[in-house]
Amino acid sequence: METRNKDYVVGLQATHPGELLEAELEERGIKQKDFAAQIGLTPANLSSFIHGRRNLSVSLAEKLEKALNINAKVWLNMQSNYNYDTKIISQREKKTVTQENTILQPSYTEELLKVLNRLSDQIGVLIAQNQNNSQPTLAH
């Protein structure tokens, strides 16, 4: 059973732990190529992680902990949050698309056209009355 803090808010975009690693390396002045060698990865594999094309494994989390002194559980929690946020954002987007498709169903479109036609007729009446300098009244 999944439990989440009821105050946890999923934003519009999920943050991959690789983005945070990139920021950490920049802050420490460490080149990605050098860091990849330090933790036993190829630069290509590290780059894939940093750019979100690969997810964090327990093994990589442990390597990051050893190299940066940031607990592996912190990295794993970041990956877990990223996975959860990505799922919620995807569901939200699917729901939005479904709502948009519902709004554009023919029956809704026909009703919308009827309303627009009535409004257009009423606007025409108001314009005509205004041109005759009489008090505007809306037709029902």
HUBELLIN-V570392 format. One record per residue. N is the residue number from 0. PHI is phi in radians with two decimals (none if undefined). PSI is psi as a letter, one per 30 degrees, with the letter a starting at -180 (* if undefined). NEAR is the number of other ideal C-beta (glycine too) atoms within 12 Angstrom. Layout:
BEGIN
N&PHI&PSI&NEAR ; N&PHI&PSI&NEAR
END
This chain:
BEGIN
0&none&k&3 ; 1&-1.49&k&10 ; 2&-2.10&k&7 ; 3&-2.40&k&15 ; 4&-1.10&k&10 ; 5&-1.13&f&6 ; 6&-1.61&f&6 ; 7&-1.23&k&14 ; 8&-2.00&k&14 ; 9&-1.59&k&23 ; 10&-1.34&a&15 ; 11&-1.46&f&13 ; 12&-2.45&k&16 ; 13&-1.47&k&27 ; 14&-1.86&j&23 ; 15&-1.31&k&28 ; 16&-1.05&f&35 ; 17&-1.09&e&31 ; 18&-1.10&e&22 ; 19&-1.25&e&27 ; 20&-1.11&e&40 ; 21&-1.02&e&23 ; 22&-1.11&e&18 ; 23&-1.12&e&24 ; 24&-1.11&e&28 ; 25&-1.08&e&15 ; 26&-1.08&e&12 ; 27&-1.54&f&18 ; 28&1.23&h&10 ; 29&-1.77&k&22 ; 30&-1.33&k&16 ; 31&-1.03&e&29 ; 32&-1.07&e&18 ; 33&-1.18&e&16 ; 34&-1.16&e&31 ; 35&-1.02&e&26 ; 36&-1.11&e&17 ; 37&-1.06&e&20 ; 38&-1.75&g&27 ; 39&1.41&h&17 ; 40&-2.00&l&27 ; 41&-1.35&l&16 ; 42&-0.98&e&19 ; 43&-1.13&e&15 ; 44&-1.16&e&26 ; 45&-1.12&e&32 ; 46&-1.07&e&22 ; 47&-1.07&e&21 ; 48&-1.18&e&37 ; 49&-1.04&e&31 ; 50&-1.64&g&18 ; 51&1.35&g&24 ; 52&-1.51&f&14 ; 53&-2.30&k&22 ; 54&-1.63&l&26 ; 55&-1.33&k&35 ; 56&-1.81&l&18 ; 57&-1.06&e&16 ; 58&-1.03&e&19 ; 59&-1.17&e&32 ; 60&-1.02&e&28 ; 61&-1.16&e&21 ; 62&-1.14&e&26 ; 63&-1.14&e&38 ; 64&-1.05&e&21 ; 65&-1.14&e&18 ; 66&-1.38&e&26 ; 67&-1.95&f&26 ; 68&1.06&h&12 ; 69&-2.03&j&24 ; 70&-0.83&k&15 ; 71&-1.01&e&24 ; 72&-1.12&e&16 ; 73&-1.11&e&22 ; 74&-1.11&e&34 ; 75&-1.15&e&24 ; 76&-1.13&e&18 ; 77&-1.07&e&32 ; 78&-1.14&e&32 ; 79&-1.08&e&24 ; 80&-1.08&e&27 ; 81&-1.06&e&29 ; 82&-1.06&e&23 ; 83&-1.13&e&24 ; 84&-1.05&e&25 ; 85&-1.07&e&23 ; 86&-1.11&e&18 ; 87&-1.12&e&23 ; 88&-1.09&e&22 ; 89&-1.09&e&17 ; 90&-1.11&e&15 ; 91&-1.09&e&20 ; 92&-1.16&e&18 ; 93&-1.12&e&14 ; 94&-1.10&e&14 ; 95&-1.09&e&15 ; 96&-1.10&e&14 ; 97&-1.09&e&14 ; 98&-1.11&e&14 ; 99&-1.11&e&13 ; 100&-1.15&e&14 ; 101&-1.12&e&14 ; 102&-1.08&e&15 ; 103&-1.60&g&15 ; 104&-1.10&k&14 ; 105&-0.92&e&12 ; 106&-1.10&e&12 ; 107&-1.22&e&16 ; 108&-1.13&e&15 ; 109&-1.09&e&13 ; 110&-1.09&e&15 ; 111&-1.08&e&16 ; 112&-1.12&e&14 ; 113&-1.08&e&14 ; 114&-1.10&e&14 ; 115&-1.10&e&14 ; 116&-1.12&e&14 ; 117&-1.10&e&17 ; 118&-1.10&e&16 ; 119&-1.07&e&15 ; 120&-1.09&e&17 ; 121&-1.15&e&19 ; 122&-1.13&e&17 ; 123&-1.06&e&17 ; 124&-1.11&e&21 ; 125&-1.08&e&19 ; 126&-1.14&e&14 ; 127&-1.10&e&16 ; 128&-1.13&e&17 ; 129&-1.13&e&14 ; 130&-1.19&f&11 ; 131&-1.59&g&11 ; 132&0.99&h&8 ; 133&-1.84&l&12 ; 134&-1.21&k&10 ; 135&-1.29&k&17 ; 136&-2.37&k&12 ; 137&-1.60&k&14 ; 138&-1.36&k&15 ; 139&-1.88&*&7
END
